[in-house]
Amino acid sequence: MKRNYLVQVLIVCLAFTSCKDKSEPNTEYLDNMKTAYVGTYTREEGHVDGEAEGIYTIYQEPESGSLRLGTTVAEITNPSFVKVSGDGKNLYAVSELGGQGEENGFVYSFKIKDNQNLEELNKLSTESTAPCHVALDRSGEYVFVANYMGGVVMLYKRQEDGSLKKQQRIDLENPEESHAHSVTLSEDNKYAYIADLGNDKIFIYNFDADQGELTPHEQAFVALEEGAGPRHFTIYEEIKLAYSVNELNSTVTVFKIKDSGGLEIIQNISALPEDFSERNSAADIHLHSSGNFLYTSNRGHNSIAAFAVDEEGKLSTLDFYPTDGKTPRNFAIAPKGDFLYVANQDSGEISIFSINQKTGELTQKLPNVEVKTPVCIEFVPVE
């Protein structure tokens, strides 16, 4: 009788330990792991059947590149894009609302706790619908949110505790057609580049970090080819170039950055193989930390396109790498530049590629990791 009682107690204790591991990460185990957060879709929106619960943690084993799915750390609706502050203290997430009649979306601010869980600080209206991108300025004092609908970009002031306060609203031209998709700050923090998919333009603003104010640049915008659909934008500061991945015609545009902060187009290159003629929409873009390679994602072709970057910053195609998943959305390059992780939205999984840092070649040695409706992957900055 006594033995049976002890066995029952042991079973209960093991069950409790197992449950605890799922809700509270084992900090000793995670000491050697790198943390990332995954933004997701949580409900049906017409273009996607969201199945996630909110923002998830994932943990990367740095040597092998393998991933372990953590827990749901924030149960909010459609946190499709998340961004960690440079000091690693806060996470900011959009709540992409508007598809079901809401008047506006939201931006949430969270404190990142020692166990990587999130503590909500506040949420603010984005004053339009379908917010889809969050960016911080180089000082870490301001947060930008781009609304996909309505031609509205919001600027918020980061408070001492990491919560947000409204600073400025920017209204772009042609709001009924505008689809602002991202905001990117120059390295010197003097200029903000807004990729507007609907207007086929990169809008250029002067940014005064002392006053927390955006004002139109003398070159108000650079116009891309009609129907290009600029989506995400990245800067190669060392040689004063920038790159835009264009959703609608699946191309990459290369820009020279003028001394004034203005932009000049110097190259357009396809992000698809020549023999691919089916429907595709390009999604994300990242420059490798070496500056030698550039990668973009393809929804439809379901691949990562890899490009070599020459001494002048122009691109040549290296290859296309299937993600073994459906609708690769955003992706992230690990802090050391040795692995690339892709959020396959519609198949609910993350692809894992190793990066040959000499050639830019991608190799997929590990199986995809299941994560419900992933959209965005964001590593916590390395100290």
C-alpha positions as CSV (number, residue, x, y, z in Angstrom):
1,M,0.0,0.0,0.0
2,K,2.8,2.4,1.0
3,R,4.7,1.5,-2.2
4,N,1.7,2.3,-4.4
5,Y,1.3,5.6,-2.6
6,L,4.9,6.5,-3.3
7,V,4.5,5.6,-7.0
8,Q,1.4,7.8,-7.3
9,V,3.3,10.7,-5.7
10,L,6.2,10.2,-8.1
11,I,3.8,10.2,-11.1
12,V,2.2,13.4,-9.9
13,C,5.5,15.1,-9.4
14,L,6.7,14.1,-12.8
15,A,3.5,15.4,-14.4
16,F,3.9,18.7,-12.5
17,T,7.5,19.0,-13.6
18,S,6.5,18.3,-17.2
19,C,3.8,20.9,-17.2
20,K,6.0,23.5,-15.5
21,D,8.7,23.0,-18.2
22,K,6.1,23.9,-20.9
23,S,5.0,27.2,-19.2
24,E,8.2,28.2,-17.6
25,P,11.4,27.8,-19.7
26,N,14.2,26.0,-17.9
27,T,16.6,28.8,-17.6
28,E,19.6,26.5,-16.9
29,Y,18.9,24.6,-20.1
30,L,18.4,27.9,-22.0
31,D,21.7,29.5,-20.9
32,N,23.4,28.3,-24.1
33,M,20.4,28.9,-26.4
34,K,19.6,32.1,-28.4
35,T,16.1,33.4,-28.0
36,A,13.8,34.6,-30.8
37,Y,10.2,35.6,-30.9
38,V,7.7,34.6,-33.6
39,G,4.9,36.8,-34.7
40,T,1.9,35.1,-36.1
41,Y,-1.7,35.2,-37.4
42,T,-4.3,34.1,-35.0
43,R,-7.6,34.2,-36.9
44,E,-9.0,33.9,-40.4
45,E,-8.4,37.1,-42.4
46,G,-9.5,36.0,-46.0
47,H,-5.9,35.8,-47.2
48,V,-4.8,33.5,-44.4
49,D,-6.4,31.1,-41.9
50,G,-4.6,32.1,-38.7
51,E,-4.2,29.2,-36.2
52,A,-1.7,30.5,-33.7
53,E,-2.4,31.7,-30.1
54,G,-0.2,34.9,-30.2
55,I,3.5,35.5,-29.9
56,Y,5.7,32.4,-29.4
57,T,9.3,32.0,-28.2
58,I,11.7,29.7,-30.0
59,Y,15.2,28.8,-28.9
60,Q,18.2,28.3,-31.2
61,E,21.1,25.9,-30.4
62,P,23.9,28.1,-31.8
63,E,26.3,25.3,-33.0
64,S,23.8,23.0,-34.8
65,G,21.3,25.7,-35.7
66,S,18.4,23.5,-34.4
67,L,15.3,25.1,-32.9
68,R,13.1,24.3,-29.9
69,L,9.6,25.7,-29.8
70,G,9.0,27.5,-26.5
71,T,5.7,28.8,-25.2
72,T,3.0,31.4,-26.0
73,V,4.2,34.5,-24.3
74,A,1.5,37.0,-25.4
75,E,-2.0,36.1,-26.4
76,I,-2.9,39.0,-28.7
77,T,-4.7,39.1,-32.1
78,N,-2.6,38.9,-35.2
79,P,0.8,39.9,-33.9
80,S,2.1,39.7,-37.4
81,F,5.3,41.7,-36.9
82,V,7.4,41.9,-33.8
83,K,10.5,43.9,-33.0
84,V,12.9,43.7,-30.1
85,S,14.6,46.9,-28.9
86,G,18.4,47.2,-29.3
87,D,18.9,47.0,-25.6
88,G,16.9,43.8,-25.4
89,K,14.6,45.2,-22.7
90,N,11.4,45.5,-24.7
91,L,9.4,43.9,-27.5
92,Y,7.0,45.8,-29.7
93,A,4.3,44.1,-31.7
94,V,1.5,45.2,-34.1
95,S,-2.0,43.8,-33.8
96,E,-2.9,43.6,-37.4
97,L,-6.7,44.4,-37.3
98,G,-9.1,45.8,-39.8
99,G,-10.1,42.7,-41.8
100,Q,-13.2,42.2,-39.7
101,G,-14.5,45.8,-39.6
102,E,-12.3,47.2,-36.9
103,E,-11.6,50.9,-37.0
104,N,-7.9,50.6,-36.2
105,G,-5.1,48.3,-35.3
106,F,-2.8,48.5,-32.3
107,V,0.8,48.5,-31.3
108,Y,1.7,46.7,-28.1
109,S,4.7,47.3,-25.9
110,F,6.1,44.6,-23.7
111,K,8.8,44.2,-21.1
112,I,11.0,41.2,-21.7
113,K,11.4,39.4,-18.4
114,D,14.4,37.4,-17.3
115,N,12.7,34.1,-18.3
116,Q,12.0,35.5,-21.8
117,N,8.2,35.9,-21.0
118,L,6.5,39.1,-21.8
119,E,4.8,41.6,-19.5
120,E,2.4,44.0,-21.3
121,L,3.1,47.6,-20.6
122,N,0.5,49.4,-22.8
123,K,-1.2,49.3,-26.2
124,L,-2.0,52.3,-28.5
125,S,-4.1,52.8,-31.6
126,T,-2.2,52.9,-34.9
127,E,-4.9,55.3,-36.2
128,S,-5.5,53.2,-39.3
129,T,-5.9,49.5,-40.1
130,A,-3.7,46.5,-40.8
131,P,-0.5,47.7,-39.1
132,C,2.2,45.4,-40.6
133,H,5.6,46.7,-39.6
134,V,7.5,48.0,-36.5
135,A,10.9,49.7,-36.6
136,L,13.0,51.6,-34.0
137,D,15.2,54.5,-34.8
138,R,19.0,54.2,-34.2
139,S,18.9,55.9,-30.8
140,G,16.3,53.4,-29.6
141,E,14.1,56.3,-28.4
142,Y,11.4,56.1,-31.1
143,V,9.2,53.4,-32.6
144,F,7.6,53.6,-36.1
145,V,4.6,51.6,-37.2
146,A,3.4,51.3,-40.9
147,N,-0.3,50.7,-41.5
148,Y,-1.0,48.7,-44.7
149,M,-4.3,50.5,-45.1
150,G,-5.1,54.2,-45.1
151,G,-1.7,55.7,-45.9
152,V,-0.8,56.3,-42.2
153,V,2.6,55.9,-40.5
154,M,2.8,56.5,-36.8
155,L,5.7,57.7,-34.7
156,Y,5.8,56.9,-31.0
157,K,8.1,58.0,-28.2
158,R,9.6,55.3,-26.0
159,Q,9.1,56.0,-22.4
160,E,11.6,55.2,-19.6
161,D,9.9,51.8,-18.8
162,G,9.6,50.9,-22.5
163,S,5.9,51.8,-22.9
164,L,4.9,54.0,-25.8
165,K,3.4,57.5,-26.2
166,K,2.1,59.0,-29.4
167,Q,4.6,61.4,-31.0
168,Q,3.5,62.1,-34.6
169,R,1.2,60.9,-37.4
170,I,2.3,60.9,-41.0
171,D,-0.3,60.8,-43.8
172,L,1.0,59.6,-47.1
173,E,-0.4,60.7,-50.5
174,N,-3.3,58.9,-52.2
175,P,-4.5,57.2,-48.9
176,E,-7.1,55.0,-50.6
177,E,-4.4,53.3,-52.7
178,S,-1.5,53.5,-50.3
179,H,-0.1,50.4,-48.7
180,A,2.7,51.4,-46.4
181,H,4.7,48.3,-45.7
182,S,7.8,49.2,-43.8
183,V,9.9,52.1,-42.3
184,T,13.7,51.9,-42.4
185,L,16.1,54.4,-40.8
186,S,19.5,55.4,-42.2
187,E,22.6,54.5,-40.2
188,D,23.1,58.1,-39.1
189,N,19.5,58.3,-38.0
190,K,18.8,61.4,-40.2
191,Y,16.5,59.8,-42.8
192,A,13.5,57.5,-42.8
193,Y,12.5,55.5,-45.9
194,I,8.9,54.4,-46.2
195,A,8.2,51.6,-48.7
196,D,4.6,52.2,-50.1
197,L,3.5,49.2,-52.0
198,G,0.3,50.8,-53.3
199,N,1.9,54.0,-54.5
200,D,5.0,52.3,-56.0
201,K,7.2,54.7,-54.2
202,I,9.8,54.9,-51.5
203,F,8.9,58.1,-49.6
204,I,11.9,59.9,-48.0
205,Y,11.7,61.9,-44.8
206,N,14.1,63.9,-42.7
207,F,14.2,62.6,-39.1
208,D,15.1,64.9,-36.2
209,A,15.7,62.5,-33.2
210,D,16.2,65.5,-30.9
211,Q,12.7,66.7,-31.6
212,G,11.2,63.4,-32.5
213,E,9.9,64.8,-35.8
214,L,9.6,63.6,-39.4
215,T,9.6,66.2,-42.2
216,P,9.5,65.7,-46.0
217,H,12.9,65.4,-47.6
218,E,13.7,67.7,-50.5
219,Q,13.4,64.6,-52.7
220,A,10.0,63.6,-51.5
221,F,10.1,60.1,-53.0
222,V,11.7,57.9,-55.6
223,A,9.2,56.2,-58.0
224,L,9.6,52.6,-58.9
225,E,8.3,50.8,-62.0
226,E,4.5,50.9,-62.1
227,G,3.2,47.7,-60.5
228,A,6.4,46.9,-58.7
229,G,5.0,47.1,-55.1
230,P,8.0,48.0,-52.9
231,R,7.6,46.1,-49.6
232,H,10.7,45.8,-47.4
233,F,13.9,47.9,-47.6
234,T,17.4,47.4,-46.3
235,I,20.5,49.6,-46.3
236,Y,24.2,48.7,-47.0
237,E,25.7,51.6,-45.2
238,E,29.4,51.0,-46.0
239,I,28.9,51.6,-49.7
240,K,25.9,53.9,-49.4
241,L,23.4,51.6,-51.2
242,A,19.9,50.3,-50.4
243,Y,17.8,47.5,-51.7
244,S,14.0,47.1,-52.0
245,V,12.2,43.8,-52.5
246,N,9.1,44.4,-54.6
247,E,6.1,42.3,-53.9
248,L,4.0,42.6,-57.0
249,N,6.6,42.1,-59.8
250,S,9.0,39.9,-57.7
251,T,12.1,42.1,-58.3
252,V,14.8,43.7,-56.2
253,T,15.7,47.4,-56.9
254,V,19.1,48.7,-56.0
255,F,19.5,52.4,-55.0
256,K,22.4,54.7,-54.6
257,I,22.1,56.7,-51.5
258,K,23.1,60.3,-52.2
259,D,25.0,62.5,-49.7
260,S,21.7,64.3,-49.1
261,G,19.9,61.1,-48.2
262,G,18.0,61.0,-51.5
263,L,17.8,57.8,-53.6
264,E,18.7,57.0,-57.2
265,I,17.8,53.7,-58.9
266,I,20.8,51.9,-60.4
267,Q,19.6,48.3,-61.0
268,N,16.5,46.1,-61.1
269,I,16.8,42.4,-61.0
270,S,14.3,39.5,-60.9
271,A,13.9,37.5,-57.7
272,L,12.6,34.5,-59.6
273,P,14.0,31.9,-62.0
274,E,13.6,32.8,-65.7
275,D,11.5,29.7,-66.3
276,F,9.0,30.4,-63.5
277,S,5.7,31.8,-64.8
278,E,3.2,31.0,-62.0
279,R,1.8,33.5,-59.5
280,N,4.3,34.8,-56.9
281,S,4.6,37.7,-54.5
282,A,8.0,38.5,-53.0
283,A,8.0,39.1,-49.3
284,D,11.2,39.9,-47.2
285,I,14.8,41.0,-47.8
286,H,17.9,40.8,-45.7
287,L,21.5,41.7,-46.3
288,H,24.1,39.3,-44.8
289,S,26.3,40.9,-42.2
290,S,29.3,40.4,-44.4
291,G,27.7,42.6,-47.1
292,N,28.6,39.9,-49.7
293,F,25.1,38.3,-50.0
294,L,21.5,39.4,-50.2
295,Y,18.5,37.1,-49.7
296,T,14.8,37.5,-50.5
297,S,11.7,35.3,-50.0
298,N,9.2,34.2,-52.6
299,R,5.5,33.3,-51.8
300,G,4.3,31.1,-54.7
301,H,7.7,29.8,-55.8
302,N,8.2,29.1,-52.1
303,S,11.9,29.7,-52.1
304,I,14.7,31.9,-50.8
305,A,16.5,33.8,-53.6
306,A,20.2,34.3,-53.0
307,F,22.2,37.1,-54.7
308,A,25.9,38.0,-54.7
309,V,26.8,41.6,-54.0
310,D,29.7,43.0,-56.0
311,E,32.1,45.8,-55.0
312,E,29.7,48.4,-56.4
313,G,26.8,46.9,-54.5
314,K,25.0,45.5,-57.6
315,L,23.5,42.1,-57.6
316,S,23.9,38.8,-59.5
317,T,21.7,35.8,-58.9
318,L,23.3,32.9,-57.1
319,D,20.5,30.4,-56.8
320,F,17.0,29.6,-55.5
321,Y,16.4,27.4,-52.5
322,P,13.1,25.7,-51.8
323,T,11.8,26.2,-48.3
324,D,9.9,22.9,-48.2
325,G,7.0,24.9,-46.9
326,K,4.2,27.0,-48.2
327,T,4.1,30.8,-48.3
328,P,7.5,31.8,-46.9
329,R,6.9,35.2,-45.3
330,N,9.6,37.0,-43.3
331,F,12.9,35.3,-42.4
332,A,15.8,36.0,-40.1
333,I,19.5,35.5,-40.2
334,A,21.0,34.4,-36.9
335,P,23.2,36.8,-35.1
336,K,26.4,35.1,-36.1
337,G,25.4,35.0,-39.8
338,D,25.6,31.3,-40.0
339,F,21.9,30.2,-40.2
340,L,18.8,31.5,-41.9
341,Y,15.3,30.8,-40.6
342,V,12.1,31.1,-42.7
343,A,8.6,31.5,-41.5
344,N,6.4,29.4,-43.8
345,Q,3.0,31.0,-43.0
346,D,0.5,28.7,-44.7
347,S,2.1,25.4,-43.9
348,G,2.8,26.3,-40.3
349,E,6.6,25.6,-40.0
350,I,10.0,27.2,-39.9
351,S,12.7,26.2,-42.4
352,I,16.3,26.0,-41.2
353,F,19.2,26.7,-43.6
354,S,22.9,26.9,-42.9
355,I,24.8,29.7,-44.7
356,N,28.1,29.1,-46.3
357,Q,29.7,32.4,-45.4
358,K,32.3,32.2,-48.2
359,T,29.9,31.5,-51.1
360,G,26.4,32.5,-49.8
361,E,25.1,29.0,-50.5
362,L,22.2,27.7,-48.4
363,T,22.0,24.1,-47.2
364,Q,18.9,22.6,-45.5
365,K,20.2,19.8,-43.2
366,L,17.6,20.0,-40.5
367,P,13.9,19.3,-40.8
368,N,11.3,22.1,-40.6
369,V,10.0,22.9,-37.1
370,E,6.3,23.2,-36.6
371,V,5.0,26.6,-35.5
372,K,1.4,27.6,-36.2
373,T,0.9,30.4,-38.8
374,P,4.3,32.0,-38.4
375,V,4.9,35.4,-40.1
376,C,7.9,37.1,-38.5
377,I,11.1,35.8,-36.6
378,E,13.0,38.2,-34.4
379,F,16.2,37.3,-32.5
380,V,17.0,39.1,-29.3
381,P,20.1,41.2,-29.9
382,V,23.4,39.7,-28.9
383,E,25.2,41.7,-26.2
